[in-house]
Structure formats: C-alpha cells, structure tokens
Amino acid sequence: MTKSPSRTRQQADTVRTLARLARVLERSCGELTLPQYRLLAMISEGSERATALAGKLALAKPSVSAMVDALVERDLVTRARVDGDRRAVRLQLTLSGETALRGAEVAMAENLQPLLDRCDDATVVDAALAQLATALDAAFADRIAARP
C-alpha cells in the first residue's frame, strides 16, 4: 500500500515538529544534555541496569556506560553491586541527581507551557502524546520479546 503524498507530507511535518520540540526541551535542560536527562529519568523510574537502559535508549551499552561514567563523576548517579550477580551494577540517583532531574523537568515544562497555550486544545495534545508514549513502550516491549 502506497502512502498518499499528503500523508507523506503530514508525516514529514510531524517529524520536523518533534525535532524542533526536542530542541526546545534540550535548551531547557540546564546543566544536563537531553540524553543525560533521559537516562536520569529512566534510572528514577527503576530502570537501573545499564543493559536495560541501553535497550530503552536505543544506544549501545558502551555509549550508556560512558554517559553513566560522566554522571557518576558529577555525583548525579551512584553505582552499586547487585547481590548474586557479580557482573550486574545497579544505578541510583544521588540527591544531586534527583535535584538536577526535577530542575530540568520544571524548566522544560515552563518552556513547553507557552507552546501548549497556543494550541486550540492542549488536552488533545496531551492525549496524543500519551498515546505516543504507550506506543513507544509497546514497540520497546516487542523489540525485547523478539530478541533471541
């Protein structure tokens, strides 16, 4: 099935809008990069092993390890051994990491709100983003399930 030119154009517009929005959020992160923010957010949600984080971030484990090293050096994350698994490391936010994460989220929300205020119905945008988040989670779960 071939997509219509108008659908293809609409998808391109959506991608470009999301890229622009990512830039708005990135400028709001303060002392964090957007990838560092995403990593801190995942750690705060309980995704604490580097392998799981690499999968969720769609990054290679060495890239995540380098990012974790930088966050540990800045005292935003700590590493701890996992009982019963000598190779596994549990990641946790420090108090400074929690503060940096919350500060970035507040700043991003403050920069996002004026854009939402310009929308005809911000609740429609919120609902669409919630659907997209669910779809992302389902796609990640499918990717994990398909691994050998």
C-alpha positions in Angstrom: 0.0 0.0 0.0 1.5 3.3 -1.1 1.1 6.4 1.1 -0.6 9.4 -0.4 1.5 12.4 -1.0 -0.5 14.4 1.6 0.0 11.7 4.3 3.8 11.6 3.5 3.9 15.4 3.8 2.0 15.3 7.1 4.4 12.7 8.5 7.4 14.8 7.4 5.8 17.8 9.1 5.2 15.8 12.3 8.8 14.6 12.3 10.1 18.2 11.9 7.8 19.5 14.6 9.0 16.8 17.0 12.7 17.6 16.1 12.0 21.3 16.8 10.3 20.5 20.1 13.2 18.3 21.1 15.5 21.3 20.6 13.2 23.5 22.8 13.4 20.8 25.5 17.1 20.4 25.1 17.7 24.1 25.6 15.7 23.8 28.8 17.7 21.0 30.4 20.1 23.4 32.1 23.2 21.5 33.2 22.1 18.3 31.5 22.0 17.2 27.9 18.8 15.7 26.7 20.3 12.2 26.6 21.5 12.7 30.2 18.1 13.8 31.2 16.5 10.8 29.5 19.0 8.5 31.3 18.3 10.1 34.7 14.6 9.9 34.2 14.8 6.2 33.4 17.0 5.5 36.4 14.5 7.3 38.6 11.7 5.1 37.2 13.6 2.0 38.3 15.5 1.0 35.1 18.7 0.6 36.9 20.9 -1.8 34.9 23.0 -0.4 32.1 21.9 -3.2 29.6 18.2 -2.4 30.1 18.9 1.3 29.9 20.8 0.9 26.6 17.9 -1.0 25.1 15.3 1.6 26.2 17.5 4.4 24.9 18.3 2.5 21.7 22.0 3.1 22.4 25.0 0.8 22.5 25.9 -0.3 26.0 29.4 1.4 25.8 27.6 4.7 25.0 25.4 4.3 28.0 28.4 3.3 30.2 30.3 6.5 29.1 27.3 8.6 29.9 26.9 6.9 33.3 30.6 7.5 34.0 30.1 11.2 33.4 27.0 11.3 35.6 28.9 9.4 38.4 31.8 11.8 38.1 29.3 14.7 38.5 27.8 13.0 41.6 24.4 12.7 39.9 24.4 8.8 39.9 25.9 6.1 42.0 26.8 2.5 41.1 26.2 -0.4 43.4 26.8 -4.2 43.0 23.7 -6.4 42.6 23.7 -9.2 45.2 24.0 -12.6 43.5 25.2 -11.2 40.2 28.9 -10.1 40.1 28.6 -8.6 36.6 25.5 -6.5 37.2 25.5 -3.0 38.5 22.6 -1.1 40.0 22.3 2.6 39.2 20.7 5.1 41.6 20.2 8.8 41.5 22.0 10.8 44.2 20.3 13.7 45.9 22.1 16.0 43.4 20.8 13.8 40.5 17.2 14.0 41.8 17.6 17.8 42.1 19.0 18.1 38.6 16.3 15.8 37.1 13.5 17.8 38.8 15.0 21.1 37.9 15.3 20.1 34.2 11.7 18.8 34.3 10.4 22.1 35.8 12.4 24.2 33.2 11.2 22.0 30.3 7.5 22.3 31.5 7.9 26.1 31.8 9.2 26.3 28.3 6.6 23.9 26.9 3.6 25.6 28.5 3.6 28.8 26.3 3.5 26.5 23.3 0.6 24.5 24.7 -1.2 27.7 25.5 -1.1 28.5 21.7 -2.8 25.2 20.9 -6.6 25.2 20.3 -7.0 22.4 22.8 -3.9 21.4 24.9 -5.8 18.3 26.3 -5.8 16.9 22.7 -2.0 17.4 22.5 -1.6 15.7 26.0 -3.8 12.8 24.9 -1.9 12.4 21.6 1.4 12.4 23.5 0.1 9.8 26.0 -0.9 7.6 23.1 2.6 8.0 21.6 4.2 7.1 24.9 2.1 3.9 25.1 3.1 3.1 21.5 6.8 3.6 22.3 6.5 1.4 25.3 4.8 -1.3 23.3 7.4 -1.1 20.5 10.2 -1.5 23.1 8.5 -4.5 24.6 8.1 -6.1 21.2 11.8 -5.4 20.4 12.8 -7.1 23.7 10.5 -10.1 23.1 11.9 -10.6 19.6 15.5 -11.0 20.9 16.9 -14.5 21.0 
